[in-house]
């Protein structure tokens, strides 16, 4: 009897509670809350989806007060991205309750929250339950949290769902990620060198208005150019990709011919060049930020305001674009297809052949998807004069990391942290690599354990790499800043040494270079493309090249030395070109 009762208890499996659906009939009266990305990403997402009838609101950047709220209401032992995000949501609902007089039931009916989900090896897979627990503990039981799974495919919603998590949704979402990545990167490249403090942010406020207007027009636009070819390509995509409906396929195919965003970004480039003045003769150590996805992306207390701190210490920041993560997910899926999905049952010859054909078809579809995405990214990057950093090819990251990390292990950044460190060292793309992650983040901690071997390998290759790992836990900012300042001192010494060597090799004095730049304003424009390889090559994202130095100031004085010493114009090189070419 006791044994039967034990078996009966064991058979009662846990089931997650079902969330009340968000239906199309509610779309015009329910506000969609979202967060977890940068401020610019949030604004762009709101502009892209507003023409489709959505009422949306981006949550403000989480603060330490939100972190404390999340810890109070959630389970112990969760990572701090969960605490920050959950606390930001609960505090927003509390403000709605206190400021508007709405009851929790009315708020539950008038608002929903959309976020990403996962079933990965870390605590990210439990975020959905943590949201439910915190909302119950704060008096908002029944509030709807809608997840879109990172590996859920193109069809994750029903016919009556208000938010169709399909290919059309993914296309709009990824477009906003691309534009946000490019604008964030461009602002970080310009801001450390601006002559008038704050001018970059003022100008980018105008840039955001131009881009948001273009996103609204692009969302509502019907295909005009290449209509018949668009229909043909859309039909082919619809037949080849499971879960892709005809309307979504045509919208995706339309992107091959649509120049709305490219034209808008070209106008933005002209505005930026006209309003901002920079001085590239001031050496700044270039810091590459990588690590756990949320921690390396947030702009607030979740990573100790890392970007703001580094710039206040006189550094230039290279943040990781969200599109790197998108490309990583595509590459992981392609590798699984390429190496076969495996199985334990014996297959006949015909069955095995069909399985191999399906695998190669999957690889082809994923490679086509990656090519289309990066083609769009490159077109928009070229519209910004090629100044934002190009994408790092996933094949290169895999190749670099493979001797140190099993590239079939997924979770977190996987092998990418190792690959990025090697890329920055061997190709001279940064003076300092900073890996930032939540306290106890298992995937990122695995990468940290390999970094000493990476540093030893780089030393044997004659390329030094400065690496620092920062764990965040909602407090401990003073300790983190102390470690960062120590690492920055070393990176600054390397940066200044390469600047002095470049200045000596240029054959010109710093005063003469600065005087020449004052007389020729073209050299003080922020989009003067110094050190940008292959900026006119549409596929440059797949063929990055090594630079002699990482610092922009060292690259600039080398170029100016060539310019001043030439009698009939600047000395041409594969990497550098003159100001007239840079301005198009």
C-alpha positions in Angstrom: 0.0 0.0 0.0 2.8 2.3 0.9 4.6 1.5 -2.3 1.5 2.2 -4.4 1.0 5.6 -2.7 4.6 6.5 -3.4 4.2 5.6 -7.1 1.0 7.7 -7.2 2.7 10.7 -5.7 5.6 10.4 -8.1 3.2 10.4 -11.1 1.7 13.8 -10.2 4.0 16.0 -12.4 4.3 19.7 -12.0 2.5 21.8 -14.5 2.9 25.5 -15.1 -0.2 27.6 -14.7 -1.8 28.8 -17.9 -1.7 32.5 -18.6 -4.9 34.3 -19.6 -4.6 35.0 -23.4 -4.2 38.5 -24.8 -6.6 38.6 -27.7 -7.0 40.7 -30.8 -10.3 42.2 -29.4 -8.2 43.7 -26.6 -5.5 45.2 -28.7 -6.9 48.8 -28.8 -7.4 49.1 -25.1 -4.5 47.1 -23.6 -1.0 48.6 -23.2 1.9 46.3 -23.9 4.8 46.8 -21.4 8.3 45.7 -22.5 11.9 46.1 -21.3 15.3 44.6 -21.0 16.9 46.5 -23.9 18.6 49.9 -24.1 16.6 53.1 -24.1 17.1 53.6 -27.9 15.9 50.0 -28.6 12.8 50.6 -26.6 11.9 53.9 -28.4 12.4 52.2 -31.8 10.2 49.2 -30.9 7.4 51.5 -29.9 7.7 53.4 -33.2 7.7 50.3 -35.3 4.6 48.6 -33.7 2.5 51.7 -33.0 1.2 51.8 -36.7 -0.1 48.2 -36.3 -2.5 49.4 -33.6 -0.5 48.5 -30.5 -0.4 50.6 -27.4 3.0 50.1 -26.0 5.3 51.5 -23.2 8.9 50.7 -22.5 9.8 50.2 -18.9 12.4 52.7 -17.6 16.0 51.5 -17.1 15.9 49.4 -13.9 17.5 50.9 -10.8 18.8 49.6 -7.5 15.4 50.3 -6.0 13.9 47.9 -8.5 16.6 45.4 -7.6 15.6 45.6 -3.9 11.9 45.1 -4.9 12.7 42.1 -7.0 14.7 40.5 -4.2 12.0 41.2 -1.7 9.3 39.6 -3.8 11.2 36.7 -5.5 13.0 33.6 -4.6 16.5 33.8 -3.2 19.3 32.7 -5.4 18.1 34.1 -8.7 20.5 36.2 -10.9 20.2 39.9 -10.7 18.8 40.5 -14.2 15.7 38.7 -12.9 15.5 40.9 -9.8 16.1 44.1 -11.8 13.5 43.3 -14.5 10.9 41.9 -12.1 11.3 44.9 -9.7 11.0 47.4 -12.6 7.7 45.8 -13.7 6.2 45.6 -10.2 7.2 49.2 -9.3 5.7 50.4 -12.6 2.4 48.6 -11.7 2.5 50.1 -8.2 2.9 53.6 -9.6 -0.1 53.0 -11.8 -2.1 51.9 -8.8 -1.1 54.8 -6.7 -1.2 57.6 -9.3 -4.3 56.7 -11.3 -6.4 55.0 -8.6 -6.8 51.9 -10.7 -7.4 48.6 -8.8 -5.0 45.6 -9.4 -7.8 43.9 -11.3 -8.2 46.9 -13.6 -4.5 47.0 -14.1 -4.4 43.3 -14.9 -7.0 43.9 -17.6 -5.4 47.0 -19.1 -1.7 45.9 -19.2 0.4 43.0 -20.3 4.1 42.4 -20.2 6.1 40.9 -23.1 9.6 39.4 -22.5 11.9 36.7 -23.8 11.9 33.1 -22.5 14.3 30.2 -22.7 14.8 26.6 -21.6 18.6 27.0 -21.3 20.9 25.6 -18.7 20.8 28.6 -16.4 18.2 30.4 -14.2 16.9 32.2 -17.3 14.6 29.2 -17.8 12.8 30.0 -14.6 12.1 33.7 -15.2 8.5 33.1 -16.1 7.7 31.5 -12.7 9.6 34.2 -10.9 7.5 36.8 -12.6 4.3 35.0 -11.5 5.6 34.6 -7.9 6.6 38.3 -7.6 3.3 39.5 -9.1 1.3 37.3 -6.6 3.3 38.6 -3.7 2.8 42.2 -4.7 -1.0 41.9 -5.1 -1.2 41.6 -8.9 -2.0 37.9 -9.2 -3.3 37.1 -12.7 -1.2 39.8 -14.5 -0.3 38.5 -17.9 3.3 37.8 -18.8 3.7 36.8 -22.5 6.9 35.0 -23.5 8.4 34.6 -26.9 10.9 31.7 -26.8 14.3 32.3 -28.4 14.2 28.8 -29.9 10.4 28.7 -30.5 10.5 29.1 -34.3 8.4 31.3 -36.5 5.0 30.3 -35.2 4.5 30.8 -31.4 1.0 32.3 -31.3 -2.6 31.3 -32.2 -4.9 32.9 -34.7 -6.7 35.0 -32.1 -3.7 36.2 -30.2 -3.2 40.0 -30.2 0.6 39.7 -30.7 1.3 37.4 -33.6 4.7 35.9 -32.7 5.4 35.0 -36.3 7.9 35.9 -39.1 6.4 39.3 -39.6 6.8 40.1 -35.9 10.3 38.8 -35.9 11.2 40.9 -39.0 10.0 44.2 -37.3 11.6 43.2 -34.0 15.0 42.4 -35.6 14.9 45.6 -37.7 14.6 47.6 -34.5 17.5 45.7 -33.0 19.7 46.4 -36.0 19.0 50.2 -36.0 19.3 50.4 -32.2 22.6 48.6 -32.3 24.0 50.9 -35.0 22.9 54.1 -33.3 24.2 53.0 -29.9 27.5 52.0 -31.4 27.8 55.3 -33.4 27.0 57.4 -30.3 29.7 55.6 -28.3 32.2 56.1 -31.0 31.6 59.9 -31.2 30.9 60.9 -27.6 34.4 60.5 -26.2 35.8 62.8 -28.9 33.2 65.5 -28.9 34.5 69.1 -28.4 31.2 70.5 -27.0 30.1 68.3 -24.1 26.6 66.9 -24.5 26.3 67.8 -28.2 26.2 64.1 -29.3 23.1 63.4 -27.1 21.3 66.5 -28.3 21.9 65.6 -32.0 21.0 62.0 -31.5 17.6 63.2 -30.1 16.9 64.6 -33.5 18.3 61.5 -35.2 15.9 59.3 -33.2 12.9 61.4 -34.5 14.0 60.9 -38.1 14.5 57.1 -37.7 11.2 56.6 -35.7 9.3 58.4 -38.5 11.0 56.1 -41.1 10.1 53.0 -39.1 6.4 54.0 -38.9 6.4 54.6 -42.7 8.1 51.3 -43.4 5.7 49.4 -41.2 2.7 50.7 -43.1 4.2 50.8 -46.6 3.0 48.4 -49.2 5.5 46.8 -51.7 6.0 49.2 -54.6 9.4 48.4 -56.1 9.9 44.9 -57.5 6.3 43.9 -56.8 6.3 40.9 -59.0 9.7 39.7 -57.9 8.7 40.3 -54.3 5.7 38.0 -54.8 7.8 35.4 -56.5 10.5 35.4 -53.8 7.9 35.5 -51.1 6.1 32.4 -52.5 9.4 30.5 -52.7 10.2 31.3 -49.1 6.7 30.3 -48.0 7.1 26.9 -49.7 10.6 26.3 -48.3 10.3 27.5 -44.7 7.9 25.7 -42.4 5.6 27.9 -40.4 6.1 30.9 -42.7 2.8 32.3 -44.0 2.5 34.0 -47.4 1.9 37.5 -46.1 5.0 37.4 -43.8 7.1 35.9 -46.6 6.2 38.8 -49.0 7.0 41.3 -46.3 10.4 39.8 -45.7 11.1 39.6 -49.5 10.0 43.3 -49.8 13.0 44.2 -47.6 15.3 43.3 -50.5 14.1 46.3 -52.3 13.1 48.7 -49.5 15.4 51.7 -48.9 13.3 53.6 -46.4 15.6 53.1 -43.4 18.8 53.4 -45.4 17.7 56.8 -46.8 16.7 57.9 -43.3 20.0 56.9 -41.8 21.9 58.7 -44.6 20.0 61.9 -43.7 21.0 61.2 -40.1 24.6 60.9 -41.1 24.5 64.4 -42.7 22.9 65.9 -39.6 25.5 64.3 -37.3 28.4 65.5 -39.5 26.9 69.0 -39.6 26.1 69.5 -35.9 28.9 67.7 -34.0 32.6 68.6 -34.0 35.2 66.2 -32.7 38.9 66.0 -31.9 40.5 62.6 -32.8 43.9 63.6 -31.7 43.1 62.8 -28.0 44.1 59.1 -27.3 41.4 57.1 -25.7 41.7 53.4 -24.6 39.2 51.3 -26.5 37.2 49.0 -24.1 35.3 46.0 -25.5 32.3 45.0 -23.3 31.1 41.4 -23.5 29.7 38.9 -21.1 26.2 37.8 -20.1 23.5 39.2 -22.5 21.5 41.4 -20.1 24.4 42.6 -18.0 26.5 43.7 -21.1 23.5 45.5 -22.5 21.8 47.4 -19.8 22.7 51.1 -19.2 21.8 51.4 -15.6 22.6 50.1 -12.1 22.4 46.5 -13.4 26.0 46.7 -14.5 27.1 49.6 -12.3 26.4 52.1 -15.1 29.4 50.6 -16.8 29.4 52.6 -20.1 28.9 55.9 -18.2 31.8 55.1 -15.8 34.2 54.1 -18.6 33.6 57.2 -20.6 34.0 59.4 -17.4 37.4 57.7 -17.0 38.4 58.8 -20.5 37.8 55.6 -22.4 36.0 54.8 -25.7 33.4 51.9 -25.3 32.6 49.2 -27.9 29.4 47.6 -26.7 28.3 44.3 -28.1 25.3 44.6 -30.5 22.2 42.5 -29.9 22.5 41.2 -33.4 25.6 39.2 -32.4 23.2 37.2 -30.2 20.7 36.7 -33.0 23.5 35.5 -35.3 24.7 33.2 -32.6 21.3 31.5 -32.3 21.1 31.1 -36.0 24.6 29.7 -36.1 23.9 27.2 -33.3 20.8 26.0 -35.1 22.8 25.6 -38.4 25.5 23.6 -36.7 23.0 21.2 -35.2 21.5 20.6 -38.7 25.0 20.3 -40.2 26.1 17.6 -37.8 22.8 15.8 -37.8 20.1 15.8 -35.1 21.0 12.2 -34.2 18.8 9.4 -33.0 18.9 6.0 -31.4 16.6 4.1 -33.8 17.9 2.3 -36.8 17.0 4.0 -40.1 16.6 2.5 -43.6 18.7 3.9 -46.4 15.8 5.9 -47.8 14.9 7.3 -44.4 18.5 8.3 -43.7 18.7 10.0 -47.1 15.6 12.0 -46.4 16.9 12.9 -43.0 20.2 14.2 -44.5 18.3 16.1 -47.2 16.1 17.8 -44.5 19.3 18.7 -42.5 21.0 20.3 -45.4 17.8 22.1 -46.3 17.7 23.5 -42.8 21.3 24.6 -43.0 20.6 26.4 -46.3 17.5 28.2 -44.9 19.4 29.4 -41.9 22.4 30.5 -43.9 20.1 32.5 -46.2 18.4 34.1 -43.2 21.8 35.1 -41.7 22.9 36.5 -45.1 19.7 38.6 -45.4 20.0 39.9 -41.9 23.6 40.9 -42.2 23.0 42.3 -45.7 20.5 44.7 -44.2 22.8 45.5 -41.3 25.7 46.3 -43.7 23.4 48.5 -45.9 22.4 50.6 -42.9 26.0 50.7 -41.5 27.2 52.0 -44.9 24.5 54.7 -44.7 26.2 55.9 -41.5 29.5 56.1 -43.5 30.8 52.8 -42.2 31.7 54.2 -38.8 29.8 51.7 -36.5 31.7 48.5 -36.0 31.0 45.7 -38.5 29.6 42.3 -37.4 32.1 39.7 -36.2 31.4 36.5 -38.3 30.2 33.6 -36.2 32.4 31.2 -38.2 35.5 33.2 -37.1 34.4 33.2 -33.5 33.9 29.4 -33.6 37.3 28.9 -35.3 39.1 31.1 -32.8 37.4 29.6 -29.7 37.5 25.9 -30.8 41.0 25.1 -29.4 39.9 26.4 -25.9 36.2 25.7 -25.7 33.8 23.1 -27.0 31.8 25.0 -29.5 28.9 22.5 -29.2 28.3 23.6 -25.6 25.4 26.1 -25.6 24.1 28.3 -22.9 24.7 32.0 -22.2 27.3 33.3 -24.7 28.6 29.8 -25.3 32.0 30.0 -27.0 31.6 33.7 -28.0 33.3 35.2 -25.0 36.5 33.3 -25.8 36.2 34.1 -29.5 35.7 37.8 -28.8 38.7 38.1 -26.6 40.9 36.3 -29.1 39.4 38.5 -31.9 40.2 41.7 -30.1 43.7 40.6 -29.2 44.8 39.0 -32.5 43.2 41.6 -34.8 44.0 44.6 -32.5 40.4 45.6 -32.0 40.5 46.8 -28.4 43.0 47.6 -25.6 40.8 46.1 -22.8 38.1 43.3 -22.8 35.6 43.6 -20.0 33.3 40.6 -19.3 30.4 41.6 -17.1 27.9 39.1 -15.7 25.5 38.4 -12.8 27.0 36.9 -9.7 27.3 33.2 -10.2 26.5 33.1 -13.9 27.5 29.5 -14.8 28.0 29.9 -18.6 30.1 33.0 -18.2 32.1 31.6 -15.3 33.1 28.7 -17.6 34.5 31.2 -20.1 36.4 33.0 -17.4 38.1 29.8 -16.4 39.6 29.5 -20.0 40.8 33.1 -20.2 44.3 32.4 -18.6 45.0 29.9 -21.4 43.8 32.5 -23.9 46.1 35.1 -22.5 49.1 32.7 -22.7 48.3 31.8 -26.3 48.1 35.5 -27.3 51.4 36.1 -25.5 53.0 33.4 -27.6 51.6 35.1 -30.7 53.2 38.4 -29.7 49.7 40.0 -29.0 48.9 41.1 -25.5 45.3 41.1 -24.2 44.1 42.9 -21.1 41.0 41.1 -19.7 38.9 41.8 -16.6 35.9 40.0 -15.3 33.2 41.9 -13.4 30.5 40.2 -11.5 27.4 42.3 -10.5 25.0 41.6 -7.7 23.1 44.9 -7.2 25.8 46.2 -4.8 29.6 46.2 -4.7 30.0 49.1 -7.2 33.0 50.5 -5.3 34.9 47.3 -5.6 34.0 46.9 -9.3 35.1 50.5 -10.1 38.4 49.9 -8.3 39.1 46.8 -10.4 38.1 48.6 -13.6 40.3 51.6 -12.8 43.3 49.3 -12.3 42.6 47.6 -15.6 42.1 50.9 -17.4 45.4 52.2 -16.2 47.2 49.3 -18.0 45.0 49.8 -21.1 45.7 53.5 -21.1 49.4 53.0 -21.0 49.2 50.7 -24.1 47.0 53.2 -25.9 49.3 56.2 -25.1 52.4 54.2 -26.1 50.9 53.2 -29.5 49.8 56.8 -30.0 53.3 58.2 -29.3 54.8 55.6 -31.7 52.3 56.5 -34.4 52.9 60.2 -33.9 56.7 59.7 -34.2 56.2 57.6 -37.3 53.9 60.2 -38.9 56.8 62.7 -39.2 54.5 65.5 -37.9 54.1 67.2 -34.6 50.8 67.0 -32.6 50.5 70.8 -32.7 50.9 70.9 -36.5 48.3 68.2 -36.9 45.8 70.0 -34.7 46.4 73.3 -36.4 45.8 71.7 -39.8 42.6 70.2 -38.5 41.4 73.6 -37.3 42.0 75.0 -40.8 40.3 72.0 -42.5 37.0 71.3 -40.7 36.5 68.1 -42.7 39.0 66.4 -40.4 36.9 67.3 -37.3 33.7 65.8 -38.6 32.5 62.8 -36.5 31.9 60.5 -39.4 35.4 61.0 -40.9 36.1 57.3 -41.4 39.5 56.6 -40.0 40.5 53.0 -39.5 37.3 51.6 -41.0 38.2 48.6 -43.2 36.1 47.7 -46.3 33.5 50.4 -45.6 32.3 50.2 -49.2 32.2 46.4 -49.3 28.7 45.1 -48.8 30.1 41.8 -47.4 32.8 43.3 -45.2 31.1 41.7 -42.1 32.4 38.3 -43.4 36.0 39.4 -43.9 37.3 41.5 -41.1 41.0 42.5 -41.3 43.6 43.2 -38.7 44.6 46.8 -37.8 48.1 47.9 -36.8 46.8 49.7 -33.8 43.5 49.7 -31.9 43.2 53.4 -30.9 41.5 55.8 -33.2 43.9 58.6 -32.2 46.9 56.6 -33.3 45.2 55.7 -36.6 44.2 59.3 -37.1 47.7 60.8 -36.6 49.2 58.2 -39.0 46.7 59.2 -41.6 47.3 62.9 -41.0 51.1 62.4 -41.3 50.6 60.8 -44.7 48.3 63.6 -45.7 50.7 66.4 -44.6 53.8 64.7 -46.2 52.1 64.1 -49.5 52.5 66.8 -52.1 49.6 65.9 -54.3 47.1 64.5 -51.8 46.8 61.9 -49.1 48.7 58.6 -49.3 46.2 55.9 -50.1 46.0 52.6 -48.2 43.5 49.7 -47.9 42.4 51.0 -44.5 42.5 54.8 -44.7 41.1 57.2 -47.2 40.8 60.9 -47.5 38.1 63.2 -46.1 36.4 63.9 -49.4 35.8 60.1 -49.9 34.7 59.8 -46.3 32.0 62.5 -46.8 30.8 60.7 -49.9 
